[in-house]
Amino acid sequence: MSVLVIGGAGYVGSVVVERLAKTGRKTVVLDNLSTGHREAVEPHVTFVEGDAANADLLEHLMREFRVQSVMHFCALSLVPESVERPLAYYDNNVRSGIGLLAAMKRCEVGMFIFSSSAAVFGEPAENPIADDAPSRPSSPYGHTKAMFEQILRDCSHAEKIRSVSLRYFNAAGATDKYGEDHSPESHLIPIVLDVAMGRREAVGVFGRDYPTPDGTCIRDYIHVSDLADAHVRALEALEKGGETTAYNLGIGHGFSVFDVIRAAEEIACRKIPMIDRPRRPGDPACLVASSERIREHLHWHPQVVDLRRIIDSAWKWKQAHPNGYAQKSKEHGESPDIAVS
Ligand code: UDP
């Protein structure tokens, strides 16, 4: 029996795989390495290089490894990009996802953990955002996540696939081994730390005229290891027969772009230059989670709730991996256990 983790070589997926391995579960990672990194997968975990849209491959893996549950991390996930390329987002995040559920049905795999997003709420009427707040996405990305949550609710009884949708707010930080390495990088914390390391000249602040105390956007930054813990708890709940549901995942406190920059300045002990930039399309002013439902149902409590500790973990990882995973992959010539063209 095993867990198939699709997109397990990416940022959040790699940390979840690390955590799953600690629970002793047999884990198989499928990733096409379009944005993920081979070196981000725990060395003793089976790694298959291939595409989640390849139905034959999915079926083969589900049967070969006697897969019982699937975790899905392989979405396109940038709000501004989704505004510019909506078809790519609906194709990857919805169409491929349906293909995956169909393959699960054919193989009688009945448990699914879905990486959803705060983007399903769009510009919320109030913060913190309750688990049952209305879903009103303000970007194609948010729509893909809301649609897929709906598909999962519909599949629950009819197709016998029970699922937990985990709506990440802003994943941040690193474990000792695995951290954030996107190319090109677009996320605030790694960009701020790149500036602190002298690898960029300044951080662009996307809008300082939002209706927030300092005019910059407020987000709920949640440590990636707390996200990983939530995945394992969600899986355990499904294994015990739990019903389909969705949970908001954040620490319940918001920090502005300026808060993040100031905290990084303290950690790195240096000034971080900023430049004013226009607002990014699709960016809500404030997104803070109420994670009451998962706290109550699964007794999940985030362990790293201090912004400085979150940023400090990312800073340590960056210093240990100044070129992200790139340097290491060239040195070691890592390859998949199974490669599929
Ligand atoms: N942001 C910024 N400059 C950057 C990157 C991000 O001002 O170079 C802002 C962005 O507008 C948002 C917040 O930082 O308000 C977090 O953005 P990020 O891309 O990290 O995550 P998102 O909230 O889009 O998932």
Boltz pocket constraint, residues with backbone or C-beta under 6 A from the ligand:
constraints:
  - pocket:
      binder: B
      contacts: [[A, 77], [A, 79], [A, 169], [A, 170], [A, 186], [A, 187], [A, 188], [A, 189], [A, 191], [A, 203], [A, 204], [A, 205], [A, 206], [A, 207], [A, 217], [A, 218], [A, 219], [A, 257], [A, 280], [A, 283], [A, 284]]
      max_distance: 6.0
